[in-house]
Amino acid sequence: MKKVEAIIKPFKLDEVKEALQEAGLHGITVTEAKGFGRQKGHTELYRGAEYVVDFLPKVKIELVLADEAVERAVEAIRKAAQTGRIGDGKIFISNIEGAIRIRTGETGVDAV
């Protein structure tokens, strides 16, 4: 099993969710996040004073999948989240050693 984490622009969330559903993938966790990479934030003007906004709003999506579904998930996320501009985000893939469904006690891929 693998965990796919994607950090994307907030306005792309609905498109990514639909793309994952079309790819036959269900069960995602979404978290609001703030951060920056190469973007390094930007300067804004508020009531005549400049200030730096260095943590930009992002959304973090997490999915735990069977190994064979990872490529489909990554491609769906990448295509749906891409704008071609700086700050589109990142996708991370990591190994998951186990999963347990609390309600039924199922383990492994069956729990996902």
MMTF fields as JSON, N, C-alpha, C and O atoms, coordinates in Angstrom:
{
  "mmtfVersion": "1.0.0",
  "mmtfProducer": "UNKNOWN",
  "numBonds": 447,
  "numAtoms": 448,
  "numGroups": 112,
  "numChains": 1,
  "numModels": 1,
  "chainsPerModel": [1],
  "groupsPerChain": [112],
  "chainIdList": ["A"],
  "bondAtomList": [4, 2, 8, 6, 12, 10, 16, 14, 20, 18, 24, 22, 28, 26, 32, 30, 36, 34, 40, 38, 44, 42, 48, 46, 52, 50, 56, 54, 60, 58, 64, 62, 68, 66, 72, 70, 76, 74, 80, 78, 84, 82, 88, 86, 92, 90, 96, 94, 100, 98, 104, 102, 108, 106, 112, 110, 116, 114, 120, 118, 124, 122, 128, 126, 132, 130, 136, 134, 140, 138, 144, 142, 148, 146, 152, 150, 156, 154, 160, 158, 164, 162, 168, 166, 172, 170, 176, 174, 180, 178, 184, 182, 188, 186, 192, 190, 196, 194, 200, 198, 204, 202, 208, 206, 212, 210, 216, 214, 220, 218, 224, 222, 228, 226, 232, 230, 236, 234, 240, 238, 244, 242, 248, 246, 252, 250, 256, 254, 260, 258, 264, 262, 268, 266, 272, 270, 276, 274, 280, 278, 284, 282, 288, 286, 292, 290, 296, 294, 300, 298, 304, 302, 308, 306, 312, 310, 316, 314, 320, 318, 324, 322, 328, 326, 332, 330, 336, 334, 340, 338, 344, 342, 348, 346, 352, 350, 356, 354, 360, 358, 364, 362, 368, 366, 372, 370, 376, 374, 380, 378, 384, 382, 388, 386, 392, 390, 396, 394, 400, 398, 404, 402, 408, 406, 412, 410, 416, 414, 420, 418, 424, 422, 428, 426, 432, 430, 436, 434, 440, 438, 444, 442],
  "bondOrderList": [1, 1, 1, 1, 1, 1, 1, 1, 1, 1, 1, 1, 1, 1, 1, 1, 1, 1, 1, 1, 1, 1, 1, 1, 1, 1, 1, 1, 1, 1, 1, 1, 1, 1, 1, 1, 1, 1, 1, 1, 1, 1, 1, 1, 1, 1, 1, 1, 1, 1, 1, 1, 1, 1, 1, 1, 1, 1, 1, 1, 1, 1, 1, 1, 1, 1, 1, 1, 1, 1, 1, 1, 1, 1, 1, 1, 1, 1, 1, 1, 1, 1, 1, 1, 1, 1, 1, 1, 1, 1, 1, 1, 1, 1, 1, 1, 1, 1, 1, 1, 1, 1, 1, 1, 1, 1, 1, 1, 1, 1, 1],
  "groupList": [{"groupName": "MET", "atomNameList": ["N", "CA", "C", "O"], "elementList": ["N", "C", "C", "O"], "formalChargeList": [0, 0, 0, 0], "bondAtomList": [1, 0, 2, 1, 3, 2], "bondOrderList": [1, 1, 2], "singleLetterCode": "M", "chemCompType": "L-PEPTIDE LINKING"}, {"groupName": "LYS", "atomNameList": ["N", "CA", "C", "O"], "elementList": ["N", "C", "C", "O"], "formalChargeList": [0, 0, 0, 0], "bondAtomList": [1, 0, 2, 1, 3, 2], "bondOrderList": [1, 1, 2], "singleLetterCode": "K", "chemCompType": "L-PEPTIDE LINKING"}, {"groupName": "VAL", "atomNameList": ["N", "CA", "C", "O"], "elementList": ["N", "C", "C", "O"], "formalChargeList": [0, 0, 0, 0], "bondAtomList": [1, 0, 2, 1, 3, 2], "bondOrderList": [1, 1, 2], "singleLetterCode": "V", "chemCompType": "L-PEPTIDE LINKING"}, {"groupName": "GLU", "atomNameList": ["N", "CA", "C", "O"], "elementList": ["N", "C", "C", "O"], "formalChargeList": [0, 0, 0, 0], "bondAtomList": [1, 0, 2, 1, 3, 2], "bondOrderList": [1, 1, 2], "singleLetterCode": "E", "chemCompType": "L-PEPTIDE LINKING"}, {"groupName": "ALA", "atomNameList": ["N", "CA", "C", "O"], "elementList": ["N", "C", "C", "O"], "formalChargeList": [0, 0, 0, 0], "bondAtomList": [1, 0, 2, 1, 3, 2], "bondOrderList": [1, 1, 2], "singleLetterCode": "A", "chemCompType": "L-PEPTIDE LINKING"}, {"groupName": "ILE", "atomNameList": ["N", "CA", "C", "O"], "elementList": ["N", "C", "C", "O"], "formalChargeList": [0, 0, 0, 0], "bondAtomList": [1, 0, 2, 1, 3, 2], "bondOrderList": [1, 1, 2], "singleLetterCode": "I", "chemCompType": "L-PEPTIDE LINKING"}, {"groupName": "PRO", "atomNameList": ["N", "CA", "C", "O"], "elementList": ["N", "C", "C", "O"], "formalChargeList": [0, 0, 0, 0], "bondAtomList": [1, 0, 2, 1, 3, 2], "bondOrderList": [1, 1, 2], "singleLetterCode": "P", "chemCompType": "L-PEPTIDE LINKING"}, {"groupName": "PHE", "atomNameList": ["N", "CA", "C", "O"], "elementList": ["N", "C", "C", "O"], "formalChargeList": [0, 0, 0, 0], "bondAtomList": [1, 0, 2, 1, 3, 2], "bondOrderList": [1, 1, 2], "singleLetterCode": "F", "chemCompType": "L-PEPTIDE LINKING"}, {"groupName": "LEU", "atomNameList": ["N", "CA", "C", "O"], "elementList": ["N", "C", "C", "O"], "formalChargeList": [0, 0, 0, 0], "bondAtomList": [1, 0, 2, 1, 3, 2], "bondOrderList": [1, 1, 2], "singleLetterCode": "L", "chemCompType": "L-PEPTIDE LINKING"}, {"groupName": "ASP", "atomNameList": ["N", "CA", "C", "O"], "elementList": ["N", "C", "C", "O"], "formalChargeList": [0, 0, 0, 0], "bondAtomList": [1, 0, 2, 1, 3, 2], "bondOrderList": [1, 1, 2], "singleLetterCode": "D", "chemCompType": "L-PEPTIDE LINKING"}, {"groupName": "GLN", "atomNameList": ["N", "CA", "C", "O"], "elementList": ["N", "C", "C", "O"], "formalChargeList": [0, 0, 0, 0], "bondAtomList": [1, 0, 2, 1, 3, 2], "bondOrderList": [1, 1, 2], "singleLetterCode": "Q", "chemCompType": "L-PEPTIDE LINKING"}, {"groupName": "GLY", "atomNameList": ["N", "CA", "C", "O"], "elementList": ["N", "C", "C", "O"], "formalChargeList": [0, 0, 0, 0], "bondAtomList": [1, 0, 2, 1, 3, 2], "bondOrderList": [1, 1, 2], "singleLetterCode": "G", "chemCompType": "PEPTIDE LINKING"}, {"groupName": "HIS", "atomNameList": ["N", "CA", "C", "O"], "elementList": ["N", "C", "C", "O"], "formalChargeList": [0, 0, 0, 0], "bondAtomList": [1, 0, 2, 1, 3, 2], "bondOrderList": [1, 1, 2], "singleLetterCode": "H", "chemCompType": "L-PEPTIDE LINKING"}, {"groupName": "THR", "atomNameList": ["N", "CA", "C", "O"], "elementList": ["N", "C", "C", "O"], "formalChargeList": [0, 0, 0, 0], "bondAtomList": [1, 0, 2, 1, 3, 2], "bondOrderList": [1, 1, 2], "singleLetterCode": "T", "chemCompType": "L-PEPTIDE LINKING"}, {"groupName": "ARG", "atomNameList": ["N", "CA", "C", "O"], "elementList": ["N", "C", "C", "O"], "formalChargeList": [0, 0, 0, 0], "bondAtomList": [1, 0, 2, 1, 3, 2], "bondOrderList": [1, 1, 2], "singleLetterCode": "R", "chemCompType": "L-PEPTIDE LINKING"}, {"groupName": "TYR", "atomNameList": ["N", "CA", "C", "O"], "elementList": ["N", "C", "C", "O"], "formalChargeList": [0, 0, 0, 0], "bondAtomList": [1, 0, 2, 1, 3, 2], "bondOrderList": [1, 1, 2], "singleLetterCode": "Y", "chemCompType": "L-PEPTIDE LINKING"}, {"groupName": "SER", "atomNameList": ["N", "CA", "C", "O"], "elementList": ["N", "C", "C", "O"], "formalChargeList": [0, 0, 0, 0], "bondAtomList": [1, 0, 2, 1, 3, 2], "bondOrderList": [1, 1, 2], "singleLetterCode": "S", "chemCompType": "L-PEPTIDE LINKING"}, {"groupName": "ASN", "atomNameList": ["N", "CA", "C", "O"], "elementList": ["N", "C", "C", "O"], "formalChargeList": [0, 0, 0, 0], "bondAtomList": [1, 0, 2, 1, 3, 2], "bondOrderList": [1, 1, 2], "singleLetterCode": "N", "chemCompType": "L-PEPTIDE LINKING"}],
  "groupTypeList": [0, 1, 1, 2, 3, 4, 5, 5, 1, 6, 7, 1, 8, 9, 3, 2, 1, 3, 4, 8, 10, 3, 4, 11, 8, 12, 11, 5, 13, 2, 13, 3, 4, 1, 11, 7, 11, 14, 10, 1, 11, 12, 13, 3, 8, 15, 14, 11, 4, 3, 15, 2, 2, 9, 7, 8, 6, 1, 2, 1, 5, 3, 8, 2, 8, 4, 9, 3, 4, 2, 3, 14, 4, 2, 3, 4, 5, 14, 1, 4, 4, 10, 13, 11, 14, 5, 11, 9, 11, 1, 5, 7, 5, 16, 17, 5, 3, 11, 4, 5, 14, 5, 14, 13, 11, 3, 13, 11, 2, 9, 4, 2],
  "groupIdList": [1, 2, 3, 4, 5, 6, 7, 8, 9, 10, 11, 12, 13, 14, 15, 16, 17, 18, 19, 20, 21, 22, 23, 24, 25, 26, 27, 28, 29, 30, 31, 32, 33, 34, 35, 36, 37, 38, 39, 40, 41, 42, 43, 44, 45, 46, 47, 48, 49, 50, 51, 52, 53, 54, 55, 56, 57, 58, 59, 60, 61, 62, 63, 64, 65, 66, 67, 68, 69, 70, 71, 72, 73, 74, 75, 76, 77, 78, 79, 80, 81, 82, 83, 84, 85, 86, 87, 88, 89, 90, 91, 92, 93, 94, 95, 96, 97, 98, 99, 100, 101, 102, 103, 104, 105, 106, 107, 108, 109, 110, 111, 112],
  "secStructList": [7, 3, 3, 3, 3, 3, 3, 3, 7, 4, 4, 4, 2, 2, 2, 2, 2, 2, 2, 2, 2, 2, 6, 6, 7, 7, 7, 7, 3, 3, 3, 3, 3, 3, 3, 7, 1, 6, 6, 7, 7, 3, 3, 3, 3, 3, 6, 6, 3, 3, 3, 3, 3, 7, 1, 3, 3, 3, 3, 3, 3, 3, 3, 3, 3, 7, 4, 4, 4, 2, 2, 2, 2, 2, 2, 2, 2, 2, 2, 2, 2, 7, 7, 1, 1, 6, 6, 7, 3, 3, 3, 3, 3, 3, 3, 7, 7, 7, 7, 5, 7, 6, 6, 6, 7, 7, 5, 4, 4, 4, 4, 7],
  "xCoordList": [0.838, 0.0, 0.88, 2.007, 0.346, 1.053, 0.142, -1.083, 0.775, 0.063, 0.46, 1.646, -0.526, -0.293, -0.754, -1.912, 0.162, -0.148, 0.079, 1.111, -0.874, -0.744, -1.038, -2.023, -0.172, -0.375, -0.749, 0.045, -1.955, -2.45, -3.044, -3.221, -3.346, -4.04, -5.484, -6.112, -6.023, -7.382, -8.468, -9.385, -8.387, -9.453, -9.439, -10.352, -8.432, -8.344, -8.921, -8.98, -9.34, -9.799, -10.949, -10.899, -11.982, -13.133, -12.735, -13.206, -11.872, -11.423, -10.631, -10.793, -9.781, -8.984, -9.891, -9.717, -10.853, -11.788, -12.56, -12.708, -13.052, -13.785, -12.885, -13.317, -11.649, -10.711, -10.418, -10.321, -10.278, -10.039, -11.257, -11.111, -12.453, -13.67, -13.809, -14.199, -13.49, -13.542, -12.534, -12.753, -11.421, -10.391, -10.75, -9.985, -11.922, -12.382, -11.773, -11.755, -11.272, -10.629, -11.508, -11.993, -11.709, -12.581, -11.866, -10.92, -12.309, -11.753, -10.54, -9.404, -10.783, -9.676, -9.856, -10.968, -8.75, -8.758, -8.232, -7.211, -8.924, -8.534, -8.293, -9.104, -7.166, -6.792, -6.392, -5.674, -6.849, -6.375, -4.969, -4.672, -4.098, -2.693, -2.196, -2.819, -1.076, -0.413, 1.054, 1.624, 1.666, 3.079, 3.588, 2.868, 4.841, 5.425, 6.606, 7.214, 6.908, 8.07, 8.89, 9.371, 9.045, 9.799, 9.055, 9.658, 7.738, 6.922, 7.375, 7.397, 7.733, 8.216, 7.243, 7.672, 5.972, 4.988, 5.005, 5.59, 4.352, 4.28, 3.997, 3.664, 4.136, 3.887, 2.507, 2.121, 1.768, 0.457, 0.41, 1.22, -0.55, -0.741, -2.065, -3.105, -2.022, -3.232, -3.243, -2.372, -4.229, -4.363, -3.056, -2.641, -2.435, -1.238, 0.049, 1.125, -0.028, 1.177, 1.444, 0.527, 2.706, 3.09, 3.355, 3.906, 2.961, 3.321, 3.511, 2.946, 4.306, 4.647, 3.719, 3.557, 3.115, 2.312, 3.214, 3.307, 3.88, 4.835, 4.288, 4.917, 3.147, 2.503, 1.236, 0.287, 1.238, 0.12, -0.873, -0.472, -2.17, -3.17, -3.025, -2.902, -3.044, -2.958, -3.957, -4.553, -4.137, -4.953, -4.101, -3.412, -4.158, -3.431, -4.433, -5.379, -4.21, -5.069, -4.269, -3.107, -4.886, -4.22, -5.092, -6.303, -4.451, -5.132, -4.226, -3.011, -4.788, -4.045, -4.633, -5.841, -3.749, -4.198, -3.408, -2.311, -3.985, -3.236, -2.154, -2.345, -1.034, 0.101, -0.292, 0.194, -1.174, -1.528, -2.391, -2.555, -2.938, -3.784, -3.016, -3.561, -1.767, -0.998, -0.787, -0.982, -0.395, -0.12, -1.364, -1.277, -2.525, -3.792, -4.083, -4.497, -3.863, -4.126, -3.197, -3.641, -1.92, -0.937, -1.261, -1.215, -1.584, -1.893, -3.165, -3.226, -4.182, -5.438, -5.197, -5.692, -4.437, -4.149, -3.336, -3.662, -2.275, -1.377, -2.103, -1.924, -2.919, -3.637, -4.678, -4.82, -5.405, -6.477, -5.948, -6.581, -4.803, -4.286, -3.382, -3.069, -2.967, -1.99, -2.596, -3.619, -1.943, -2.316, -1.179, -1.378, 0.019, 1.18, 1.894, 2.851, 1.427, 2.023, 2.724, 2.456, 3.601, 4.325, 3.333, 2.324, 3.637, 2.771, 1.695, 0.786, 1.783, 0.79, 0.809, -0.219, 1.945, 1.998, 2.945, 3.761, 2.822, 3.686, 2.852, 1.793, 3.351, 2.755, 3.848, 4.95, 3.539, 4.482, 3.879, 2.675, 4.729, 4.287, 5.153, 6.381, 4.504, 5.26, 4.632, 3.467, 5.42, 4.956, 4.107, 4.367, 3.091, 2.246, 2.416, 2.234, 2.761, 3.004, 1.723, 1.695, 0.676, -0.554, -1.722, -1.546, -2.918, -4.147, -5.168, -5.229, -5.957, -6.995, -8.273, -8.281, -9.358, -10.672, -11.21, -11.416, -11.436, -11.843, -13.175, -13.327, -14.144, -15.491, -15.507, -16.171, -14.777, -14.879, -13.651, -13.722, -12.523, -11.294, -10.554, -9.51, -11.083, -10.397, -9.004, -8.788, -8.066, -6.703, -6.197, -6.792, -5.088, -4.447, -5.298, -6.007, -5.212, -5.934, -7.441, -8.162, -7.933, -9.362, -9.865, -11.036, -8.985, -9.373, -9.464, -10.1, -8.823, -8.824, -10.077, -10.295],
  "yCoordList": [-1.184, 0.0, 1.244, 1.233, 2.295, 3.568, 4.69, 4.603, 5.74, 6.954, 8.021, 8.28, 8.636, 9.724, 11.0, 11.118, 11.957, 13.261, 14.298, 14.286, 15.189, 16.246, 17.581, 17.73, 18.543, 19.912, 20.707, 20.809, 21.266, 21.935, 23.298, 23.65, 24.052, 25.332, 25.054, 24.157, 25.807, 25.537, 25.519, 24.702, 26.4, 26.459, 25.257, 25.107, 24.401, 23.204, 21.966, 20.897, 22.092, 20.939, 20.193, 18.968, 20.903, 20.235, 19.473, 18.359, 20.067, 19.4, 18.136, 17.113, 18.207, 17.043, 15.947, 14.773, 16.321, 15.342, 14.625, 13.403, 15.392, 14.792, 13.886, 12.815, 14.292, 13.489, 12.165, 11.124, 12.199, 10.97, 10.054, 8.84, 10.624, 9.811, 9.181, 8.019, 9.944, 9.41, 8.286, 7.384, 8.342, 7.301, 6.093, 5.133, 6.15, 5.04, 4.998, 3.948, 6.128, 6.185, 6.965, 8.05, 6.409, 7.025, 7.047, 6.291, 7.894, 7.953, 8.851, 8.385, 10.145, 11.08, 11.886, 12.057, 12.368, 13.279, 14.613, 14.664, 15.689, 17.022, 17.893, 17.926, 18.597, 19.475, 20.829, 20.904, 21.894, 23.221, 23.376, 22.989, 23.953, 24.121, 25.484, 26.149, 25.888, 27.115, 26.797, 26.022, 27.397, 27.151, 27.856, 28.615, 27.588, 28.134, 27.271, 26.574, 27.336, 26.663, 27.702, 28.661, 27.512, 28.476, 29.798, 30.828, 29.769, 30.982, 32.045, 33.232, 31.622, 32.493, 33.594, 34.615, 33.419, 34.405, 35.656, 35.673, 36.699, 37.952, 39.11, 38.902, 40.331, 41.533, 42.086, 42.142, 42.493, 43.1, 44.452, 44.756, 45.246, 46.577, 46.578, 46.217, 46.986, 47.055, 48.385, 48.652, 49.22, 50.54, 51.339, 51.982, 51.276, 52.062, 51.45, 51.998, 50.331, 49.681, 48.389, 47.609, 48.171, 46.925, 45.853, 46.125, 44.636, 43.514, 42.285, 42.185, 41.355, 40.157, 39.024, 38.721, 38.404, 37.207, 36.053, 35.735, 35.424, 34.395, 32.972, 32.035, 32.797, 31.489, 31.591, 32.284, 30.902, 30.967, 29.85, 28.765, 30.098, 29.054, 27.917, 28.144, 26.7, 25.488, 24.485, 24.702, 23.392, 22.283, 21.026, 20.804, 20.207, 18.94, 17.805, 17.693, 16.965, 15.804, 14.554, 14.437, 13.62, 12.366, 11.192, 11.19, 10.188, 8.955, 7.786, 7.873, 6.711, 5.466, 4.478, 4.24, 3.898, 3.082, 1.792, 1.66, 0.848, -0.338, 0.109, 1.076, -0.581, -0.198, 0.023, 0.949, -0.832, -0.752, 0.469, 0.783, 1.155, 2.336, 3.651, 4.706, 3.601, 4.823, 5.629, 6.845, 4.975, 5.695, 6.423, 7.563, 5.761, 6.395, 7.63, 8.666, 7.515, 8.63, 9.802, 10.948, 9.519, 10.575, 11.304, 12.533, 10.56, 11.177, 12.014, 13.104, 11.516, 12.259, 13.566, 14.62, 13.491, 14.694, 15.68, 16.866, 15.189, 16.066, 16.819, 18.028, 16.112, 16.75, 17.749, 18.835, 17.386, 18.247, 19.468, 20.523, 19.346, 20.445, 21.397, 22.485, 21.004, 21.788, 23.048, 22.992, 24.19, 25.434, 25.901, 26.743, 25.345, 25.759, 26.954, 27.47, 27.392, 28.559, 28.119, 27.041, 28.948, 28.639, 28.442, 29.141, 27.479, 27.223, 26.182, 26.043, 25.439, 24.394, 23.306, 22.678, 23.076, 22.13, 20.979, 20.981, 19.99, 18.815, 17.579, 17.663, 16.429, 15.136, 14.292, 14.186, 13.69, 12.828, 11.432, 11.281, 10.415, 9.028, 8.342, 8.416, 7.673, 6.964, 5.599, 5.363, 4.718, 3.364, 3.369, 4.122, 2.518, 2.321, 0.864, -0.05, 0.662, -0.692, -1.448, -2.677, -0.736, -1.425, -0.472, 0.738, -1.037, -0.267, -1.172, -2.37, -0.594, -1.353, -0.539, 0.622, -1.152, -0.491, -0.717, -1.858, 0.356, 0.264, -0.461, -1.3, -0.141, -0.7, -2.219, -2.895, -2.773, -4.202, -5.012, -6.237, -4.342, -5.059, -5.52, -6.163, -5.199, -5.585, -4.953, -3.881, -5.643, -5.138, -5.08, -5.656, -4.376, -4.275, -3.504, -2.565, -3.922, -3.237, -3.311, -2.4, -4.368, -4.499, -3.372, -2.998, -2.841, -1.77, -0.421, 0.505, -0.322, 0.951, 1.032, 2.024],
  "zCoordList": [0.0, 0.0, 0.0, 0.497, -0.561, -0.635, -0.145, -0.223, 0.361, 0.724, -0.278, -0.483, -0.897, -1.838, -1.157, -0.757, -1.028, -0.462, -1.544, -2.215, -1.715, -2.71, -2.046, -1.324, -2.302, -1.842, -3.095, -4.031, -3.109, -4.315, -3.975, -2.809, -5.031, -4.851, -4.455, -5.018, -3.497, -2.996, -4.069, -3.994, -5.065, -6.069, -7.007, -7.819, -6.913, -7.746, -7.059, -7.668, -5.819, -5.05, -5.715, -5.825, -6.16, -6.767, -8.028, -8.255, -8.848, -10.067, -9.749, -10.415, -8.737, -8.346, -7.795, -8.123, -6.962, -6.388, -7.494, -7.462, -8.479, -9.6, -10.428, -10.855, -10.662, -11.443, -10.734, -11.383, -9.42, -8.663, -8.723, -8.864, -8.619, -8.708, -10.082, -10.196, -11.138, -12.504, -12.704, -13.514, -11.958, -12.047, -11.178, -11.089, -10.542, -9.72, -8.34, -7.697, -7.876, -6.564, -5.595, -5.917, -4.415, -3.423, -2.083, -1.864, -1.207, 0.139, 0.207, 0.124, 0.36, 0.498, 1.781, 2.28, 2.292, 3.429, 2.929, 2.244, 3.268, 2.824, 4.05, 4.976, 4.04, 5.138, 4.581, 3.584, 5.213, 4.822, 5.355, 6.485, 4.522, 4.915, 4.471, 3.643, 5.028, 4.598, 4.428, 5.196, 3.421, 3.22, 1.983, 1.334, 1.672, 0.46, 0.039, 0.851, -1.228, -1.78, -2.501, -1.898, -3.778, -4.58, -4.717, -5.019, -4.493, -4.567, -3.588, -3.913, -2.397, -1.326, -0.919, -0.382, -1.154, -0.727, -1.595, -2.678, -1.099, -1.844, -0.887, 0.28, -1.403, -0.607, -0.942, -2.109, 0.086, -0.118, 0.57, 1.445, 0.156, 0.723, 1.493, 0.943, 2.764, 3.573, 4.304, 5.132, 3.999, 4.6, 4.527, 5.491, 3.367, 3.118, 3.629, 3.385, 4.329, 4.856, 4.093, 3.833, 3.737, 3.065, 4.1, 5.167, 3.781, 4.635, 3.769, 2.68, 4.258, 3.496, 3.895, 5.077, 2.896, 3.1, 2.675, 1.49, 3.651, 3.268, 3.375, 2.882, 3.998, 3.992, 3.152, 3.517, 2.042, 1.107, 1.396, 1.817, 1.177, 1.428, 0.422, -0.782, 0.936, 0.125, 0.671, 1.726, -0.046, 0.41, 0.312, -0.684, 1.357, 1.364, 1.227, 2.008, 0.222, -0.033, 0.298, -0.089, 1.01, 1.351, 0.927, 1.145, 0.313, -0.071, 0.28, 0.103, 0.768, 0.946, -0.039, -0.06, -0.865, -1.998, -2.12, -1.577, -2.839, -3.246, -4.227, -4.965, -4.238, -5.093, -6.547, -7.197, -7.051, -8.48, -8.824, -10.003, -7.837, -8.096, -8.004, -8.327, -7.571, -7.325, -8.6, -8.603, -9.669, -10.918, -11.422, -11.877, -11.34, -11.749, -10.901, -11.423, -9.59, -8.679, -8.967, -9.041, -9.128, -9.375, -10.672, -10.724, -11.704, -13.008, -12.924, -13.494, -12.22, -12.071, -11.319, -11.719, -10.233, -9.445, -10.265, -10.322, -10.902, -11.652, -12.756, -12.909, -13.521, -14.628, -14.125, -14.688, -13.069, -12.577, -11.829, -11.855, -11.167, -10.346, -11.123, -10.64, -12.3, -13.051, -13.666, -14.349, -13.411, -14.076, -14.979, -15.854, -14.761, -15.524, -14.922, -15.499, -13.761, -13.1, -11.818, -11.289, -11.342, -10.111, -8.964, -8.872, -8.091, -6.94, -7.171, -6.353, -8.284, -8.544, -7.473, -7.218, -6.852, -5.748, -5.964, -6.885, -5.093, -5.109, -4.803, -4.181, -5.254, -4.915, -4.282, -4.82, -3.135, -2.428, -2.314, -2.108, -2.449, -2.341, -1.291, -1.341, -0.338, 0.695, 0.953, 0.634, 1.529, 1.85, 3.112, 4.05, 3.118, 4.301, 4.722, 3.918, 5.966, 6.451, 6.772, 6.702, 7.12, 7.451, 7.592, 7.732, 7.552, 7.744, 8.42, 8.145, 9.297, 10.003, 10.001, 10.412, 9.536, 9.601, 11.006, 11.419, 11.733, 13.131, 13.286, 14.174, 12.423, 12.563, 12.432, 13.217, 11.438, 11.148, 11.525, 11.619, 11.741, 12.035, 10.795, 10.903, 9.598, 8.363, 8.352, 8.915, 7.697, 7.651, 6.224, 5.313, 6.042, 4.738, 3.744, 4.105, 2.473, 1.4, 1.623, 1.215, 2.256, 2.536, 3.447, 3.389, 4.277, 5.2, 4.513, 5.016, 3.361, 2.643, 1.817, 1.122]
}
